[in-house]
Amino acid sequence: MIAGLTPLSTTDFPGCLSAVLYSRGCPWRCGYCHNAHLLDADSSPALNWQDILSFLERRIGWLDAVVFSGGEPTLQRTLSSMVREVRAMGFSIGLHTSGAYPERLSEVLPDIDWVGMDIKAPFDDYASITHVPDSGKCAKTSAKLVLDSGVEYEFRTTVHPHRLDAEKILRIAETLSEMGATHYRVQEFRPKGCLDKTLLDESETHVGQDISAELGRVFPMLLQQRANPAF
Ligand code: SF4
């Protein structure tokens, strides 16, 4: 269920003031996960759903959106009904997902206004990040569902240089572009709360200029963003 709530965020749904709901449980184990306390479905205590709805009711007119994040929100059997209840209050709905459960993603997409989907690695190499065999198949199916849905989205990849080299990042970008994606960005590994402590000892974490230029060739929007950070 829902294990945490951020009452106000300016960064989790582009252009919107949002509250963020964190569900617990995720089938994958990415070493850079900074929500490790949410990964086990039974560990952290759940917030009361009616209390969450009461909180949101008091925020009507103050917040634009509610974002379902995690953990992996599509693990939740009740995701669709939770989304509909919140949507009925007048909020736009954002979803952060890894795409681990394409069927449930397909079920909720009609009620979603914006999706932020993590692309962990080239789809044939997902297990190197998630530690779960064949996880890339689900992710690829989910990415296609997002693209076919017409819902606004952003694909993003977290880059730790010892887990994802330039060749792999470019391969991800080219595959997404071939699938029809136009929105993609890379984000640097953040050490805070990181699940795999060995990643902390490996220093250089930024994506170099060369790869950024190459990415810009595949996704011209990235070049515009670099030229004008406010874009
Ligand atoms: S998919 Fe997301 S929540 Fe799950 S382990 Fe990876 S980073 Fe953490």
py3Dmol code that shows the C-alpha trace and the ligand (Angstrom):
import py3Dmol

protein = """\
ATOM      1  CA  MET A   1       0.000   0.000   0.000  1.00  0.00           C
ATOM      2  CA  ILE A   2       1.050   3.605   0.439  1.00  0.00           C
ATOM      3  CA  ALA A   3       3.989   3.878   2.846  1.00  0.00           C
ATOM      4  CA  GLY A   4       4.934   7.534   2.493  1.00  0.00           C
ATOM      5  CA  LEU A   5       3.749  10.933   1.341  1.00  0.00           C
ATOM      6  CA  THR A   6       5.517  14.128   0.286  1.00  0.00           C
ATOM      7  CA  PRO A   7       2.973  16.930   0.779  1.00  0.00           C
ATOM      8  CA  LEU A   8       4.467  19.307  -1.796  1.00  0.00           C
ATOM      9  CA  SER A   9       6.851  18.772  -4.686  1.00  0.00           C
ATOM     10  CA  THR A  10       7.794  21.019  -7.592  1.00  0.00           C
ATOM     11  CA  THR A  11       9.900  18.396  -9.363  1.00  0.00           C
ATOM     12  CA  ASP A  12       7.943  15.135  -9.572  1.00  0.00           C
ATOM     13  CA  PHE A  13       5.409  16.199 -12.239  1.00  0.00           C
ATOM     14  CA  PRO A  14       6.766  18.760 -14.745  1.00  0.00           C
ATOM     15  CA  GLY A  15       5.075  22.128 -14.461  1.00  0.00           C
ATOM     16  CA  CYS A  16       2.805  21.082 -11.583  1.00  0.00           C
ATOM     17  CA  LEU A  17       2.685  21.451  -7.838  1.00  0.00           C
ATOM     18  CA  SER A  18       2.125  17.931  -6.649  1.00  0.00           C
ATOM     19  CA  ALA A  19       1.877  15.653  -3.667  1.00  0.00           C
ATOM     20  CA  VAL A  20       3.752  12.375  -4.021  1.00  0.00           C
ATOM     21  CA  LEU A  21       2.494   9.026  -2.692  1.00  0.00           C
ATOM     22  CA  TYR A  22       5.101   6.294  -2.241  1.00  0.00           C
ATOM     23  CA  SER A  23       3.868   2.725  -2.500  1.00  0.00           C
ATOM     24  CA  ARG A  24       5.839  -0.090  -0.970  1.00  0.00           C
ATOM     25  CA  GLY A  25       7.223  -3.126  -2.739  1.00  0.00           C
ATOM     26  CA  CYS A  26       9.328  -3.547  -5.870  1.00  0.00           C
ATOM     27  CA  PRO A  27      10.347  -6.774  -7.636  1.00  0.00           C
ATOM     28  CA  TRP A  28      13.715  -5.380  -8.749  1.00  0.00           C
ATOM     29  CA  ARG A  29      16.901  -4.560  -6.837  1.00  0.00           C
ATOM     30  CA  CYS A  30      18.798  -1.780  -8.612  1.00  0.00           C
ATOM     31  CA  GLY A  31      22.029  -1.062  -6.728  1.00  0.00           C
ATOM     32  CA  TYR A  32      21.489   2.700  -6.913  1.00  0.00           C
ATOM     33  CA  CYS A  33      17.949   2.567  -5.481  1.00  0.00           C
ATOM     34  CA  HIS A  34      17.599   5.292  -2.878  1.00  0.00           C
ATOM     35  CA  ASN A  35      14.203   4.066  -1.623  1.00  0.00           C
ATOM     36  CA  ALA A  36      15.539   0.808  -0.233  1.00  0.00           C
ATOM     37  CA  HIS A  37      13.231   1.074   2.790  1.00  0.00           C
ATOM     38  CA  LEU A  38      10.264   0.716   0.410  1.00  0.00           C
ATOM     39  CA  LEU A  39      11.427  -2.347  -1.529  1.00  0.00           C
ATOM     40  CA  ASP A  40       9.975  -5.126   0.634  1.00  0.00           C
ATOM     41  CA  ALA A  41       6.214  -5.247   0.250  1.00  0.00           C
ATOM     42  CA  ASP A  42       5.654  -6.131   3.916  1.00  0.00           C
ATOM     43  CA  SER A  43       8.256  -4.039   5.724  1.00  0.00           C
ATOM     44  CA  SER A  44       7.304  -0.404   6.303  1.00  0.00           C
ATOM     45  CA  PRO A  45       3.880   0.381   7.823  1.00  0.00           C
ATOM     46  CA  ALA A  46       1.153   1.583   5.487  1.00  0.00           C
ATOM     47  CA  LEU A  47      -0.539   4.948   5.782  1.00  0.00           C
ATOM     48  CA  ASN A  48      -4.283   4.882   6.137  1.00  0.00           C
ATOM     49  CA  TRP A  49      -5.885   5.485   2.722  1.00  0.00           C
ATOM     50  CA  GLN A  50      -8.794   7.470   4.148  1.00  0.00           C
ATOM     51  CA  ASP A  51      -6.294   9.730   5.957  1.00  0.00           C
ATOM     52  CA  ILE A  52      -4.507  10.295   2.651  1.00  0.00           C
ATOM     53  CA  LEU A  53      -7.790  11.183   0.949  1.00  0.00           C
ATOM     54  CA  SER A  54      -8.632  13.606   3.777  1.00  0.00           C
ATOM     55  CA  PHE A  55      -5.227  15.227   3.382  1.00  0.00           C
ATOM     56  CA  LEU A  56      -5.737  15.576  -0.366  1.00  0.00           C
ATOM     57  CA  GLU A  57      -9.197  17.005   0.111  1.00  0.00           C
ATOM     58  CA  ARG A  58      -7.665  19.813   2.165  1.00  0.00           C
ATOM     59  CA  ARG A  59      -5.224  20.476  -0.695  1.00  0.00           C
ATOM     60  CA  ILE A  60      -7.853  20.910  -3.418  1.00  0.00           C
ATOM     61  CA  GLY A  61      -7.178  24.267  -5.060  1.00  0.00           C
ATOM     62  CA  TRP A  62      -3.599  24.327  -3.730  1.00  0.00           C
ATOM     63  CA  LEU A  63      -2.113  21.360  -5.576  1.00  0.00           C
ATOM     64  CA  ASP A  64      -2.360  20.579  -9.296  1.00  0.00           C
ATOM     65  CA  ALA A  65      -1.450  16.926  -9.242  1.00  0.00           C
ATOM     66  CA  VAL A  66      -0.844  13.757  -7.259  1.00  0.00           C
ATOM     67  CA  VAL A  67       2.035  11.485  -8.268  1.00  0.00           C
ATOM     68  CA  PHE A  68       2.026   7.746  -7.557  1.00  0.00           C
ATOM     69  CA  SER A  69       5.618   6.713  -6.982  1.00  0.00           C
ATOM     70  CA  GLY A  70       7.431   3.974  -5.112  1.00  0.00           C
ATOM     71  CA  GLY A  71       8.763   1.353  -4.792  1.00  0.00           C
ATOM     72  CA  GLU A  72       6.875   0.242  -7.865  1.00  0.00           C
ATOM     73  CA  PRO A  73       3.289   1.548  -7.851  1.00  0.00           C
ATOM     74  CA  THR A  74       2.065  -0.879 -10.520  1.00  0.00           C
ATOM     75  CA  LEU A  75       2.732  -3.697  -8.037  1.00  0.00           C
ATOM     76  CA  GLN A  76      -0.370  -2.541  -6.161  1.00  0.00           C
ATOM     77  CA  ARG A  77      -3.547  -4.415  -7.073  1.00  0.00           C
ATOM     78  CA  THR A  78      -5.580  -1.408  -5.926  1.00  0.00           C
ATOM     79  CA  LEU A  79      -3.634   1.147  -7.973  1.00  0.00           C
ATOM     80  CA  SER A  80      -6.399   1.654 -10.491  1.00  0.00           C
ATOM     81  CA  SER A  81      -9.074   2.353  -7.861  1.00  0.00           C
ATOM     82  CA  MET A  82      -6.743   4.662  -5.888  1.00  0.00           C
ATOM     83  CA  VAL A  83      -5.927   6.604  -9.056  1.00  0.00           C
ATOM     84  CA  ARG A  84      -9.612   6.980  -9.917  1.00  0.00           C
ATOM     85  CA  GLU A  85     -10.512   8.196  -6.435  1.00  0.00           C
ATOM     86  CA  VAL A  86      -7.810  10.850  -6.537  1.00  0.00           C
ATOM     87  CA  ARG A  87      -8.644  11.841 -10.100  1.00  0.00           C
ATOM     88  CA  ALA A  88     -12.296  12.300  -9.135  1.00  0.00           C
ATOM     89  CA  MET A  89     -11.136  14.975  -6.672  1.00  0.00           C
ATOM     90  CA  GLY A  90      -9.913  17.032  -9.634  1.00  0.00           C
ATOM     91  CA  PHE A  91      -6.172  16.348  -9.466  1.00  0.00           C
ATOM     92  CA  SER A  92      -4.052  15.507 -12.481  1.00  0.00           C
ATOM     93  CA  ILE A  93      -2.323  12.159 -12.006  1.00  0.00           C
ATOM     94  CA  GLY A  94       1.372  11.416 -12.420  1.00  0.00           C
ATOM     95  CA  LEU A  95       2.959   7.976 -12.341  1.00  0.00           C
ATOM     96  CA  HIS A  96       6.583   7.016 -11.706  1.00  0.00           C
ATOM     97  CA  THR A  97       7.193   3.480 -12.896  1.00  0.00           C
ATOM     98  CA  SER A  98       9.902   1.070 -13.921  1.00  0.00           C
ATOM     99  CA  GLY A  99       7.436  -0.752 -16.159  1.00  0.00           C
ATOM    100  CA  ALA A 100       7.759  -4.017 -14.244  1.00  0.00           C
ATOM    101  CA  TYR A 101       4.037  -4.842 -14.600  1.00  0.00           C
ATOM    102  CA  PRO A 102       2.806  -4.015 -18.112  1.00  0.00           C
ATOM    103  CA  GLU A 103      -0.709  -5.398 -17.563  1.00  0.00           C
ATOM    104  CA  ARG A 104      -1.406  -3.147 -14.606  1.00  0.00           C
ATOM    105  CA  LEU A 105       0.217  -0.230 -16.387  1.00  0.00           C
ATOM    106  CA  SER A 106      -2.121  -0.787 -19.307  1.00  0.00           C
ATOM    107  CA  GLU A 107      -5.078  -0.807 -16.897  1.00  0.00           C
ATOM    108  CA  VAL A 108      -4.215   2.575 -15.325  1.00  0.00           C
ATOM    109  CA  LEU A 109      -2.830   4.495 -18.323  1.00  0.00           C
ATOM    110  CA  PRO A 110      -6.242   5.859 -19.395  1.00  0.00           C
ATOM    111  CA  ASP A 111      -6.429   7.696 -16.039  1.00  0.00           C
ATOM    112  CA  ILE A 112      -2.848   9.006 -16.053  1.00  0.00           C
ATOM    113  CA  ASP A 113      -1.792  12.482 -17.264  1.00  0.00           C
ATOM    114  CA  TRP A 114       1.984  12.094 -17.152  1.00  0.00           C
ATOM    115  CA  VAL A 115       4.349   9.123 -16.821  1.00  0.00           C
ATOM    116  CA  GLY A 116       7.991   9.225 -15.740  1.00  0.00           C
ATOM    117  CA  MET A 117       9.428   5.843 -16.719  1.00  0.00           C
ATOM    118  CA  ASP A 118      12.889   4.655 -15.760  1.00  0.00           C
ATOM    119  CA  ILE A 119      14.825   2.905 -18.491  1.00  0.00           C
ATOM    120  CA  LYS A 120      17.455   0.952 -16.595  1.00  0.00           C
ATOM    121  CA  ALA A 121      19.704  -0.373 -19.368  1.00  0.00           C
ATOM    122  CA  PRO A 122      19.498  -1.661 -22.943  1.00  0.00           C
ATOM    123  CA  PHE A 123      16.434  -3.917 -22.842  1.00  0.00           C
ATOM    124  CA  ASP A 124      18.559  -7.063 -23.432  1.00  0.00           C
ATOM    125  CA  ASP A 125      20.836  -6.170 -20.511  1.00  0.00           C
ATOM    126  CA  TYR A 126      18.361  -5.180 -17.789  1.00  0.00           C
ATOM    127  CA  ALA A 127      19.461  -7.821 -15.295  1.00  0.00           C
ATOM    128  CA  SER A 128      22.846  -6.085 -14.995  1.00  0.00           C
ATOM    129  CA  ILE A 129      20.976  -3.296 -13.150  1.00  0.00           C
ATOM    130  CA  THR A 130      17.801  -4.916 -11.777  1.00  0.00           C
ATOM    131  CA  HIS A 131      19.348  -8.306 -10.882  1.00  0.00           C
ATOM    132  CA  VAL A 132      16.195  -9.966 -12.224  1.00  0.00           C
ATOM    133  CA  PRO A 133      16.418 -12.116 -15.396  1.00  0.00           C
ATOM    134  CA  ASP A 134      14.286 -11.008 -18.354  1.00  0.00           C
ATOM    135  CA  SER A 135      13.153  -7.810 -16.616  1.00  0.00           C
ATOM    136  CA  GLY A 136      13.915  -5.922 -19.847  1.00  0.00           C
ATOM    137  CA  LYS A 137      11.059  -7.701 -21.633  1.00  0.00           C
ATOM    138  CA  CYS A 138       8.474  -6.212 -19.244  1.00  0.00           C
ATOM    139  CA  ALA A 139      10.158  -2.829 -19.459  1.00  0.00           C
ATOM    140  CA  LYS A 140      10.125  -2.815 -23.260  1.00  0.00           C
ATOM    141  CA  THR A 141       6.455  -3.824 -23.358  1.00  0.00           C
ATOM    142  CA  SER A 142       5.655  -1.045 -20.871  1.00  0.00           C
ATOM    143  CA  ALA A 143       7.632   1.575 -22.799  1.00  0.00           C
ATOM    144  CA  LYS A 144       5.664   0.663 -25.910  1.00  0.00           C
ATOM    145  CA  LEU A 145       2.378   0.902 -23.981  1.00  0.00           C
ATOM    146  CA  VAL A 146       3.324   4.391 -22.803  1.00  0.00           C
ATOM    147  CA  LEU A 147       4.194   5.499 -26.343  1.00  0.00           C
ATOM    148  CA  ASP A 148       1.041   3.992 -27.843  1.00  0.00           C
ATOM    149  CA  SER A 149      -1.180   5.544 -25.148  1.00  0.00           C
ATOM    150  CA  GLY A 150      -0.554   9.152 -26.183  1.00  0.00           C
ATOM    151  CA  VAL A 151      -0.079  10.050 -22.494  1.00  0.00           C
ATOM    152  CA  GLU A 152       2.673  12.622 -21.870  1.00  0.00           C
ATOM    153  CA  TYR A 153       5.822  10.951 -20.650  1.00  0.00           C
ATOM    154  CA  GLU A 154       9.495  11.165 -19.952  1.00  0.00           C
ATOM    155  CA  PHE A 155      11.893   8.244 -20.250  1.00  0.00           C
ATOM    156  CA  ARG A 156      14.945   8.663 -18.049  1.00  0.00           C
ATOM    157  CA  THR A 157      18.046   6.657 -17.263  1.00  0.00           C
ATOM    158  CA  THR A 158      20.127   6.846 -14.103  1.00  0.00           C
ATOM    159  CA  VAL A 159      23.789   6.661 -15.019  1.00  0.00           C
ATOM    160  CA  HIS A 160      26.510   5.298 -12.811  1.00  0.00           C
ATOM    161  CA  PRO A 161      29.653   5.054 -14.995  1.00  0.00           C
ATOM    162  CA  HIS A 162      30.617   1.668 -13.581  1.00  0.00           C
ATOM    163  CA  ARG A 163      27.224   0.191 -14.384  1.00  0.00           C
ATOM    164  CA  LEU A 164      26.367   1.871 -17.698  1.00  0.00           C
ATOM    165  CA  ASP A 165      28.978   2.959 -20.213  1.00  0.00           C
ATOM    166  CA  ALA A 166      28.600   5.372 -23.137  1.00  0.00           C
ATOM    167  CA  GLU A 167      27.938   2.594 -25.634  1.00  0.00           C
ATOM    168  CA  LYS A 168      25.035   1.255 -23.578  1.00  0.00           C
ATOM    169  CA  ILE A 169      23.537   4.699 -23.010  1.00  0.00           C
ATOM    170  CA  LEU A 170      23.596   5.398 -26.730  1.00  0.00           C
ATOM    171  CA  ARG A 171      22.068   1.992 -27.419  1.00  0.00           C
ATOM    172  CA  ILE A 172      19.193   2.832 -25.046  1.00  0.00           C
ATOM    173  CA  ALA A 173      18.648   6.211 -26.727  1.00  0.00           C
ATOM    174  CA  GLU A 174      18.694   4.757 -30.227  1.00  0.00           C
ATOM    175  CA  THR A 175      16.291   1.957 -29.312  1.00  0.00           C
ATOM    176  CA  LEU A 176      13.854   4.408 -27.736  1.00  0.00           C
ATOM    177  CA  SER A 177      14.108   6.702 -30.723  1.00  0.00           C
ATOM    178  CA  GLU A 178      13.401   3.777 -33.081  1.00  0.00           C
ATOM    179  CA  MET A 179      10.333   2.974 -30.961  1.00  0.00           C
ATOM    180  CA  GLY A 180       9.091   6.527 -31.565  1.00  0.00           C
ATOM    181  CA  ALA A 181      10.148   8.239 -28.327  1.00  0.00           C
ATOM    182  CA  THR A 182      10.984  11.940 -28.367  1.00  0.00           C
ATOM    183  CA  HIS A 183      11.432  12.605 -24.629  1.00  0.00           C
ATOM    184  CA  TYR A 184      14.485  11.136 -22.969  1.00  0.00           C
ATOM    185  CA  ARG A 185      17.042  12.288 -20.477  1.00  0.00           C
ATOM    186  CA  VAL A 186      19.860  10.874 -18.434  1.00  0.00           C
ATOM    187  CA  GLN A 187      20.262  11.645 -14.765  1.00  0.00           C
ATOM    188  CA  GLU A 188      23.352  11.234 -12.644  1.00  0.00           C
ATOM    189  CA  PHE A 189      23.576   8.621  -9.953  1.00  0.00           C
ATOM    190  CA  ARG A 190      22.855  10.155  -6.537  1.00  0.00           C
ATOM    191  CA  PRO A 191      24.739   8.606  -3.639  1.00  0.00           C
ATOM    192  CA  LYS A 192      22.177   9.538  -0.964  1.00  0.00           C
ATOM    193  CA  GLY A 193      20.414   6.460   0.420  1.00  0.00           C
ATOM    194  CA  CYS A 194      22.019   4.208  -2.204  1.00  0.00           C
ATOM    195  CA  LEU A 195      21.256   0.476  -1.714  1.00  0.00           C
ATOM    196  CA  ASP A 196      24.621  -0.863  -2.992  1.00  0.00           C
ATOM    197  CA  LYS A 197      27.323   0.792  -0.919  1.00  0.00           C
ATOM    198  CA  THR A 198      30.088  -0.368  -3.311  1.00  0.00           C
ATOM    199  CA  LEU A 199      28.746   2.177  -5.818  1.00  0.00           C
ATOM    200  CA  LEU A 200      29.708   4.961  -3.416  1.00  0.00           C
ATOM    201  CA  ASP A 201      33.427   4.172  -3.705  1.00  0.00           C
ATOM    202  CA  GLU A 202      33.460   4.508  -7.460  1.00  0.00           C
ATOM    203  CA  SER A 203      34.072   8.169  -8.007  1.00  0.00           C
ATOM    204  CA  GLU A 204      33.386   9.768 -11.403  1.00  0.00           C
ATOM    205  CA  THR A 205      29.621   9.915 -11.921  1.00  0.00           C
ATOM    206  CA  HIS A 206      28.965  12.549 -14.552  1.00  0.00           C
ATOM    207  CA  VAL A 207      28.013  11.926 -18.159  1.00  0.00           C
ATOM    208  CA  GLY A 208      30.778  13.434 -20.310  1.00  0.00           C
ATOM    209  CA  GLN A 209      30.348  16.062 -22.993  1.00  0.00           C
ATOM    210  CA  ASP A 210      30.954  13.551 -25.800  1.00  0.00           C
ATOM    211  CA  ILE A 211      28.079  11.292 -24.874  1.00  0.00           C
ATOM    212  CA  SER A 212      25.816  14.311 -24.324  1.00  0.00           C
ATOM    213  CA  ALA A 213      26.526  15.480 -27.868  1.00  0.00           C
ATOM    214  CA  GLU A 214      25.825  11.999 -29.211  1.00  0.00           C
ATOM    215  CA  LEU A 215      22.594  11.825 -27.245  1.00  0.00           C
ATOM    216  CA  GLY A 216      21.619  15.199 -28.626  1.00  0.00           C
ATOM    217  CA  ARG A 217      22.016  13.776 -32.126  1.00  0.00           C
ATOM    218  CA  VAL A 218      19.413  11.107 -31.296  1.00  0.00           C
ATOM    219  CA  PHE A 219      17.174  13.381 -29.194  1.00  0.00           C
ATOM    220  CA  PRO A 220      17.570  17.010 -30.413  1.00  0.00           C
ATOM    221  CA  MET A 221      15.453  18.200 -27.450  1.00  0.00           C
ATOM    222  CA  LEU A 222      18.415  17.400 -25.176  1.00  0.00           C
ATOM    223  CA  LEU A 223      20.601  19.893 -27.060  1.00  0.00           C
ATOM    224  CA  GLN A 224      17.927  22.576 -26.685  1.00  0.00           C
ATOM    225  CA  GLN A 225      17.766  21.906 -22.967  1.00  0.00           C
ATOM    226  CA  ARG A 226      21.544  22.232 -22.636  1.00  0.00           C
ATOM    227  CA  ALA A 227      21.529  25.505 -24.569  1.00  0.00           C
ATOM    228  CA  ASN A 228      18.660  26.863 -22.468  1.00  0.00           C
ATOM    229  CA  PRO A 229      18.304  25.189 -19.061  1.00  0.00           C
ATOM    230  CA  ALA A 230      14.932  26.885 -18.585  1.00  0.00           C
ATOM    231  CA  PHE A 231      13.574  25.147 -21.701  1.00  0.00           C
TER     232      PHE A 231
END
"""
ligand_1 = """\
8
SF4
S 12.958 -0.276 -9.917
Fe 13.038 1.700 -8.791
S 12.209 1.218 -6.756
Fe 12.716 -0.760 -7.731
S 14.798 -1.231 -7.024
Fe 14.980 -0.162 -8.994
S 15.248 2.020 -8.448
Fe 14.428 0.966 -6.608
"""
view = py3Dmol.view(width=600, height=400)
view.addModel(protein, "pdb")
view.setStyle({"model": 0}, {"cartoon": {"style": "trace"}})
view.addModel(ligand_1, "xyz")
view.setStyle({"model": 1}, {"stick": {}})
view.zoomTo()
view.show()
